[in-house]
């Protein structure tokens, strides 16, 4: 109906039914996802520099390294979330894997795992 005619006008494909929750169909432009990925890469470089400076500071003060500061851990979590959101937003629509024709041709004999003599008990019992 409406989705098909609108897709012809815009030269785009309609999302598959039930995929309205995928990030690529949320209405946020692709540039925001690209910006999120770029920002996550830059933030990752910044976190790396901060961690190196923290380690050098601890060496200069002759203190042992026990764990990273909370700021570095929070920045790593932010980088992970921001990068994952950006990458998921840039992904294309999922295409179903069509294996029904291949699975219909298989028999029980083709599902054999291999020779029966293969085993992994090679260590002698003591």
Secondary structure as GFF3:
##gff-version 3
##sequence-region A 1 126
A	DSSP	alpha_helix	2	10	.	.	.	ID=ss1
A	DSSP	three_ten_helix	23	25	.	.	.	ID=ss2
A	DSSP	alpha_helix	30	60	.	.	.	ID=ss3
A	DSSP	alpha_helix	70	90	.	.	.	ID=ss4
A	DSSP	alpha_helix	100	105	.	.	.	ID=ss5
A	DSSP	three_ten_helix	109	111	.	.	.	ID=ss6
###
